[in-house]
Amino acid sequence: MAVDLAQKAQNFTNRGRQALETGRYELAVDMLMEAVAAAPDVLETRKLLRAAQIANFRKNGKAGFGAKLGYMMARQKIAALVKKGKAAEAMAEAEKLLSQNPLDADNIEAAVKAAEAAGKADHAAISVEAAYECSNKDPALLERVATYYTMANRWDKARDAYQKLAALKPGDQRILQLLKNTEARATMNAGWEQSVGKKGGFQNLIANKEQAAKLDAANKAVVTGDDAEALIQEKLKQIEAEPKNMNARRALARIYIQGKRYYEAIDVLQQAIAASGTMDPELDRMLSQTKVQYYDQQIEALRAEGREEEAVNLEGEKNQFVFDDLAQRVERYPNDLHLRFELGKQYYTYGYYDEALTHLQLAQKSPKDRLWALYYLAMCFLAQGQADMGVMQLETARDAIPTMDELKKNVVYQLGLCAESAGDLEKAYQYYKDVYSSDVGFQDLSERMLAVSQALKQKQQG
């Protein structure tokens, strides 16, 4: 029987590949869907299917309101199957959904969760990577690719993904550290494979100790003392020789930042932006973060000297800078959904709820920020007295978060407040209890549970 299935899968794969190569994309999708159904674990077949789905959608696909409603219902079905432990069925349904639209972020998310539930990190990565290749270098999708290859211990693939991501986000220390980690694992694996059984193989891996020492100094998470000064001089010489070398300028700025020499880092970054001659969102972001760090450093120094009034005034200036800077960067990079999310939070903080809703609704399209965006959308609706809309956003976020993390605690707590405000004390108590079981010290939860419990007793006695 297994042999028959394998042969069937191969036949459908061959026909699907031929249809794809000759531009008959709809037929290719049909054939490759059959192949995947017969042999769901074959990675290459699923890659071909994803290519066919994307090609077919680009040629024939539409995403009107009716289609989007259908996607939503399909995603709900997939989520229900995952929740019931039917991961294989969820993956099959996810393929049907991706055949309708393989480039929709929420559809991709549903397919990824189904593959994750089935323990197939490689299959999850295919969906994300295929979409990334068609998404104008979306950093959020690319990071997910790297994450899934890491989960699968495919260090060379993870390294390649982090290298691309570092090129998109060169100032991001977290990404650079992940790149270093995966480079180390990839090099160790490759080096071990090449050196096994060879005379002097291991020694070859550690040859040229002077160069290795320089690389080690450059790759430290925090460079200090003589190492820092040596690297600063090296980067200054490099910049003088190559004024357009943005990587050298970024590296110099990072060394200054690590040493908390924020003023010098700001000067380097401003010069880099001027020298680049083009808009660079990562240099912009790095400059903004460094200015905030410089503000914080000055505020801390004022407080240490007991100059509280000046510290408060400077804190107000910092807050105004953060708001204005975000607004300006959103104007420069209107498609950056994370910036939209951050600006939406700022508008919410200062009570501009309509403006916040505009940006947060767009930020929902970002897989990275979607759930927090839902939470802040809910908070905006609640602040405007639209409790039904707020509860809807909160329930959507709650159902999408698998564990009681910090976000889910906030979401469920707010649902409790809404239920209590509506007079449904039983439901409110249950929400509070769900959070309490995970974090007994969360906000004013203990007092609220006691008050609701007493109100329920009085209600029963009355």
C-alpha positions in Angstrom: 0.0 0.0 0.0 2.8 2.4 0.9 4.5 1.6 -2.4 1.3 2.4 -4.3 1.0 5.7 -2.5 4.6 6.7 -3.2 4.1 5.9 -6.9 0.9 7.8 -7.0 2.6 10.8 -5.3 5.4 10.6 -7.8 3.1 10.5 -10.8 1.1 13.5 -9.6 4.3 15.4 -8.8 5.7 14.8 -12.3 2.4 16.0 -13.9 2.3 19.0 -11.6 5.9 19.9 -12.3 5.2 19.7 -16.1 2.0 21.9 -15.8 4.0 24.4 -13.7 6.8 24.6 -16.2 4.3 25.1 -19.1 2.3 27.9 -17.3 -0.8 25.8 -16.6 -0.8 26.9 -13.0 -4.3 25.9 -12.0 -3.7 22.4 -13.2 -0.3 22.4 -11.5 -2.0 23.2 -8.2 -4.6 20.4 -8.6 -1.9 17.8 -9.4 0.4 18.9 -6.6 -2.4 19.0 -4.1 -3.0 15.3 -4.9 0.7 14.6 -4.6 0.9 16.2 -1.2 -2.2 14.4 0.0 -0.6 11.1 -1.0 2.8 11.9 0.5 2.4 14.8 3.0 6.0 14.4 4.4 7.8 15.1 1.1 9.2 18.6 1.4 10.1 19.1 -2.2 6.6 18.4 -3.4 5.2 20.9 -1.0 7.8 23.5 -2.3 6.5 22.9 -5.8 2.9 23.2 -4.7 3.7 26.6 -3.0 5.3 27.9 -6.2 2.3 26.8 -8.2 -0.1 28.4 -5.7 1.7 31.7 -5.9 2.0 31.7 -9.7 -1.7 30.8 -10.0 -2.8 33.5 -7.5 -0.8 36.1 -9.3 -2.4 35.2 -12.6 -6.0 34.6 -11.5 -6.4 35.4 -7.8 -8.7 38.1 -6.3 -9.1 39.1 -2.7 -12.4 41.0 -2.5 -14.6 41.1 0.6 -16.3 37.8 -0.2 -12.9 36.1 -0.6 -11.6 37.5 2.7 -14.7 36.3 4.5 -14.0 32.8 3.1 -10.4 33.0 4.2 -11.5 33.9 7.8 -13.9 31.0 8.0 -11.2 28.6 6.7 -8.7 29.9 9.2 -11.2 29.3 12.0 -11.6 25.7 10.8 -7.8 25.2 10.8 -7.5 26.7 14.3 -10.3 24.4 15.6 -8.5 21.3 14.1 -5.2 22.3 15.7 -6.9 22.8 19.0 -8.4 19.3 18.7 -5.0 17.8 18.0 -5.8 17.0 14.4 -2.6 18.6 13.0 -2.5 16.5 9.8 -6.0 17.5 8.9 -5.2 21.1 9.7 -2.3 21.1 7.3 -4.5 19.7 4.5 -7.0 22.4 5.1 -4.2 25.0 5.2 -3.1 23.9 1.7 -6.7 24.5 0.4 -6.6 27.9 2.0 -3.2 28.8 0.5 -4.4 27.6 -2.9 -6.9 30.5 -2.7 -4.4 33.1 -1.5 -0.8 32.0 -0.6 0.3 35.6 0.0 -2.2 36.7 2.7 -0.4 37.1 6.0 -3.2 35.6 8.1 -3.4 32.6 5.7 0.3 32.1 6.0 0.0 32.3 9.8 -2.7 29.6 9.8 -0.6 27.3 7.7 2.5 27.9 9.9 0.6 27.1 13.0 -0.8 23.9 11.5 2.7 22.8 10.5 4.1 23.7 13.9 1.3 21.6 15.6 2.4 18.7 13.4 6.0 19.2 14.4 7.1 20.0 10.9 9.3 23.1 11.2 10.6 22.7 7.6 7.1 22.7 6.2 6.3 25.8 8.2 9.3 27.5 6.8 8.3 26.8 3.2 5.1 28.8 3.6 6.9 31.8 5.1 9.9 31.7 2.8 7.8 31.5 -0.4 5.8 34.5 0.8 8.9 36.4 1.8 10.4 36.0 -1.7 7.3 37.8 -3.1 6.9 40.4 -0.3 9.6 43.0 -1.1 11.9 41.8 1.6 9.5 41.8 4.6 11.8 41.5 7.7 9.1 40.0 9.9 8.5 37.1 7.4 12.3 36.6 7.0 12.8 36.4 10.7 10.2 33.7 10.9 12.1 31.7 8.2 15.2 31.9 10.2 13.4 30.8 13.3 11.9 27.7 11.7 15.3 26.6 10.2 16.8 27.0 13.7 14.0 24.8 15.1 14.9 22.2 12.5 18.7 22.5 13.3 19.4 23.5 9.7 22.0 25.9 10.8 23.3 26.8 7.3 19.8 27.8 6.2 19.2 29.7 9.4 22.5 31.5 8.9 21.6 32.5 5.4 18.2 33.9 6.5 19.8 35.9 9.3 22.4 37.2 6.9 19.7 38.6 4.7 17.9 39.9 7.8 21.0 41.6 9.1 21.4 43.3 5.7 17.8 44.7 6.1 18.3 45.6 9.8 22.0 46.2 10.2 21.7 48.1 13.5 19.6 45.5 15.3 21.9 44.0 18.0 19.5 41.1 18.6 19.6 40.0 15.0 23.3 40.4 14.8 23.7 38.2 17.9 21.4 35.5 16.4 23.4 35.7 13.2 26.6 35.1 15.2 25.1 32.2 17.0 23.9 30.5 13.8 27.2 31.2 12.0 29.0 29.5 14.9 26.8 26.4 14.7 26.9 26.3 10.9 30.7 26.6 10.9 31.1 24.1 13.7 28.9 21.6 11.8 30.7 22.2 8.5 34.1 22.2 10.0 33.5 19.0 11.9 32.2 17.2 8.8 35.3 18.4 6.8 37.8 17.6 9.5 36.6 14.1 10.6 39.2 11.5 9.5 41.6 14.0 8.1 45.1 14.4 9.5 45.5 17.9 11.0 41.8 18.6 10.3 41.0 20.1 13.6 44.2 22.1 13.7 43.1 23.6 10.3 40.0 24.9 12.0 41.9 27.0 14.5 44.7 28.2 12.2 45.7 31.8 11.9 45.2 32.7 15.6 45.9 36.4 15.1 43.0 36.7 12.6 40.8 34.7 14.9 41.6 37.0 17.8 40.6 40.0 15.8 37.4 38.4 14.7 36.6 37.4 18.3 37.1 41.0 19.4 34.9 42.4 16.7 32.1 39.8 17.4 31.9 40.3 21.1 28.4 41.3 22.3 30.0 44.1 24.3 33.4 45.5 23.3 35.2 47.4 26.1 38.5 48.9 27.1 41.5 48.5 24.7 39.4 46.3 22.4 36.9 49.1 21.9 39.6 51.7 21.3 41.4 49.5 18.8 38.2 48.8 16.9 37.2 52.5 16.9 40.5 53.4 15.3 40.2 50.6 12.8 36.7 51.7 11.8 37.7 55.4 11.5 40.5 54.4 9.1 38.1 52.2 7.1 35.6 55.1 6.9 38.3 57.5 5.8 39.4 55.1 3.0 35.8 54.1 2.1 33.4 57.0 2.9 30.4 55.2 1.4 31.0 52.1 3.5 27.8 52.1 5.6 28.7 48.8 7.4 31.8 50.4 8.8 29.8 53.5 10.0 27.2 51.2 11.6 29.8 49.2 13.3 31.5 52.3 14.7 28.2 53.6 15.9 27.5 50.2 17.6 30.8 50.4 19.4 30.1 53.9 20.7 26.6 52.7 21.8 28.0 49.7 23.7 30.3 52.1 25.6 27.3 54.4 26.3 29.0 57.1 24.2 25.7 58.1 22.7 26.6 61.6 21.7 29.4 60.3 19.5 27.2 57.5 18.1 24.5 60.1 17.1 27.2 62.1 15.3 28.4 59.0 13.4 24.8 58.0 12.5 23.9 61.5 11.2 27.1 61.5 9.1 26.1 58.0 7.8 22.7 59.2 6.8 24.1 62.2 5.0 26.8 60.0 3.3 24.3 57.4 2.1 22.4 59.8 0.0 19.2 57.7 0.2 16.6 56.9 2.7 17.7 54.1 5.0 15.0 53.0 7.5 17.5 51.0 9.6 19.9 53.9 10.0 16.9 56.1 10.9 15.7 53.6 13.5 19.2 53.2 14.9 19.5 57.0 15.2 16.1 57.4 16.9 16.9 54.6 19.4 20.3 56.2 20.2 18.8 59.6 20.8 16.3 58.1 23.2 19.2 56.4 25.0 21.0 59.7 25.2 17.9 61.4 26.7 17.7 58.6 29.3 21.3 58.9 30.2 21.0 62.7 30.7 17.8 62.3 32.7 19.4 59.7 35.0 22.4 62.0 35.5 20.1 64.9 36.5 18.2 62.7 39.0 21.5 61.5 40.5 22.4 65.1 41.1 19.0 65.8 42.7 17.9 68.1 39.9 14.4 66.5 39.7 12.6 69.5 38.0 15.1 69.6 35.2 14.8 65.8 34.8 11.1 66.0 34.6 11.3 68.7 31.9 13.8 66.7 29.9 11.6 63.6 30.2 8.8 65.7 28.6 11.1 66.7 25.9 12.1 63.1 25.3 8.4 62.0 25.0 7.7 64.8 22.5 10.7 63.7 20.5 9.6 60.0 20.4 6.1 61.1 19.2 7.4 63.5 16.5 10.1 61.1 15.4 7.6 58.2 14.9 5.2 60.4 13.0 8.0 61.6 10.7 9.2 58.1 10.1 5.7 56.8 9.3 5.5 59.6 6.8 8.8 58.5 5.2 8.1 54.8 5.3 4.3 54.4 5.2 4.5 50.6 4.5 6.5 49.9 7.7 3.8 48.2 9.8 5.8 48.1 13.0 6.2 51.9 12.9 2.5 52.1 12.4 2.0 50.0 15.5 4.4 52.1 17.6 2.7 55.4 16.5 -0.7 53.9 17.2 0.4 53.2 20.7 1.6 56.7 21.1 -1.7 58.1 19.9 -3.5 55.8 22.4 -1.3 56.9 25.3 -2.1 60.5 24.7 -5.9 59.9 24.2 -6.1 60.4 20.4 -8.2 57.3 19.9 -9.4 57.9 16.3 -5.8 58.4 15.1 -4.6 55.4 17.1 -7.3 53.2 15.5 -6.2 54.2 12.0 -2.6 53.1 12.6 -3.4 50.0 14.7 -5.8 48.6 12.2 -3.0 48.7 9.6 -0.6 47.2 12.1 -2.8 44.1 12.4 -1.3 43.0 9.1 2.1 42.6 10.7 2.5 39.0 12.0 4.9 40.3 14.7 2.6 43.0 16.1 -0.8 41.7 15.2 -1.8 40.5 18.7 -0.6 43.6 20.6 -2.3 45.7 17.9 -5.6 43.9 18.6 -5.2 44.6 22.4 -4.6 48.3 21.8 -7.5 48.5 19.3 -9.7 47.0 22.0 -8.4 49.6 24.5 -9.2 52.4 22.1 -12.8 51.1 21.5 -13.3 50.7 25.3 -12.0 54.2 25.9 -14.6 55.5 23.4 -17.4 53.6 25.0 -17.7 50.9 22.3 -17.6 47.9 24.6 -18.9 45.4 22.1 -16.1 46.3 19.6 -13.5 46.2 22.3 -14.6 42.8 23.6 -14.6 41.4 20.0 -10.9 42.4 19.6 -10.0 41.1 23.0 -11.6 37.7 22.3 -9.9 37.4 19.0 -6.5 38.1 20.7 -7.2 35.7 23.5 -8.1 32.8 21.2 -4.9 33.4 19.2 -2.5 33.3 22.2 -1.7 29.7 23.3 -0.2 30.4 26.7 -0.9 32.8 29.5 2.0 35.2 28.7 2.1 38.9 29.6 -0.1 39.9 26.7 -2.8 37.3 27.4 -2.9 38.3 31.1 -3.7 41.8 30.0 -6.3 40.6 27.5 -8.1 38.3 29.8 -8.0 40.9 32.7 -9.6 43.5 30.4 -12.3 40.9 29.5 -12.9 40.5 33.2 -13.3 44.3 33.6 -15.7 44.4 30.7 -17.8 41.5 32.1 -17.8 43.1 35.6 -18.8 46.5 34.1 -21.7 44.7 32.2 -22.9 43.1 35.5 -21.9 39.6 34.6 -20.0 38.8 37.8 -19.8 35.1 37.2 -18.0 35.5 33.9 -15.8 38.3 35.4 -14.7 36.1 38.3 -13.8 33.3 35.9 -11.7 35.7 33.8 -9.9 37.0 36.9 -9.4 33.4 38.1 -7.7 32.4 34.8 -5.2 35.2 35.2 -4.8 34.7 39.0 -3.8 31.0 38.4 -0.8 32.2 36.4 0.1 35.4 38.3 -1.3 36.1 41.8 0.3 39.6 41.9 -1.1 40.9 38.6 -2.2 44.5 39.0 -5.2 44.8 41.4 -6.4 41.3 40.7 -6.6 40.1 44.3 -8.7 43.0 45.4 -11.0 42.6 42.4 -11.5 38.9 42.9 -12.4 39.5 46.6 -14.9 42.3 45.7 -16.5 40.2 43.0 -16.7 37.2 45.2 -18.4 39.2 48.0 -20.8 40.7 45.5 -21.7 37.2 44.2 -22.3 36.0 47.8 -24.6 38.9 48.5 -26.4 38.3 45.2 -27.0 34.6 46.2 -28.1 35.5 49.7 -30.4 38.2 48.4 
